[in-house]
Structures are given as structure tokens and as C-alpha cells.
Amino acid sequence: MKSKQLMYRFIIKTYTLKKKIKMMRDKENFLDVLIKSNGHHNILDLGAQIGLDENATMEIVTQLLAEFKIEYIVNGICDYSLMRSQNRKNRTTKS
């Protein structure tokens, strides 16, 4: 392979890795804000609080649903809540 091709591949892989790391951080931040909100804010407002647009917020919500970290449940203003097992873990770690 030529050095230009290797450099191009390296740049693409680095960019992809940075994007994944940012998504993971955003997901953890969103989950923390959701926990603190306790159902008092809409998910789009929560995403805006941490600097996410509507599309990024919905992508994070979709991922959290797929990972079974949150569930769709009417909980005050917010339609999403932590999964019950997650609630139990948080209560035991706070005590």
C-alpha cells in the first residue's frame, strides 16, 4: 500500500473512533441528566441541556432503549424512565 492510502485509512479510523467516543460520552451525560430530571423534563429539553440537537437526542434515546437502560413509560412530562433494574442499582449505590 502506498503511504497516502495508509494515512487516509488512519485518518478515517481516528475520526470514527472520536465520533464513537463522543457518542458514548453524550449517552452517559444524557442518562445522568435523565436520572436527575426524575421525569420533570421532556427528552428533547434534556438533550438541549447538554448541547444535543433533536436528531442526536433521538439517536441516543434509541440506543438506550436498545441497550435496555431506559424504557418507554409515561413518567410525568418525560415519556422515558430508567429500567426497573437500573432504578434498584441506583438506590442501592446511593444508600
C-alpha positions in Angstrom: 0.0 0.0 0.0 1.0 3.5 -0.6 1.7 5.8 2.3 -1.2 8.1 1.2 -3.7 5.2 1.4 -2.3 4.3 4.8 -2.6 7.8 6.0 -6.1 8.2 4.7 -7.2 4.9 6.4 -5.6 6.1 9.7 -7.4 9.4 9.5 -10.8 7.7 8.8 -10.3 5.3 11.7 -9.3 8.1 14.0 -12.3 10.2 13.0 -14.6 7.2 13.5 -13.2 6.4 16.9 -13.5 10.1 18.1 -17.1 10.0 16.9 -17.9 6.9 18.8 -16.2 8.2 22.0 -18.3 11.4 21.7 -21.5 9.4 21.3 -20.6 7.3 24.4 -20.0 10.5 26.4 -23.2 12.1 25.2 -25.1 8.9 26.1 -23.7 8.8 29.6 -24.4 12.6 30.1 -27.9 12.2 28.8 -28.5 9.2 31.1 -27.2 11.3 34.1 -29.5 14.2 33.2 -32.5 11.9 32.8 -31.9 10.5 36.3 -31.6 14.0 37.8 -34.7 15.2 35.9 -36.8 12.4 37.5 -39.5 12.7 34.8 -39.9 16.5 35.1 -38.5 17.4 31.6 -39.1 16.3 28.1 -36.3 14.3 26.4 -35.7 17.0 23.8 -35.3 19.6 26.6 -32.8 17.2 28.3 -30.8 16.8 25.1 -30.8 20.6 24.6 -29.4 21.0 28.2 -26.3 19.0 27.3 -26.0 20.6 23.8 -27.6 18.0 21.6 -29.9 18.7 18.7 -33.1 16.8 18.2 -31.6 14.1 15.9 -28.7 13.3 18.2 -31.1 13.1 21.2 -33.4 10.7 19.4 -30.4 8.6 18.3 -29.2 8.4 21.9 -32.7 7.5 23.2 -32.9 4.8 20.5 -29.6 3.3 21.6 -30.5 3.5 25.3 -33.8 1.7 24.5 -31.9 -1.0 22.6 -29.5 -1.5 25.5 -32.4 -1.8 27.9 -31.2 1.1 30.0 -34.4 3.0 29.7 -38.0 2.0 28.9 -40.9 3.8 27.3 -43.2 4.7 30.2 -45.3 7.8 30.9 -43.4 9.3 33.8 -44.5 12.9 34.5 -43.7 15.0 31.5 -41.0 12.7 30.2 -42.1 9.5 28.4 -39.0 7.6 29.3 -37.7 6.1 32.5 -34.9 4.0 33.8 -35.4 0.3 33.6 -36.5 -1.1 36.9 -33.3 -3.0 37.5 -31.4 0.3 36.9 -33.6 2.0 39.5 -32.7 -0.6 42.0 -29.0 -0.4 41.3 -29.1 3.4 41.7 -31.0 3.2 45.0 -28.5 0.7 46.5 -25.5 2.7 45.5 -26.9 5.9 46.9 -27.6 4.5 50.4 
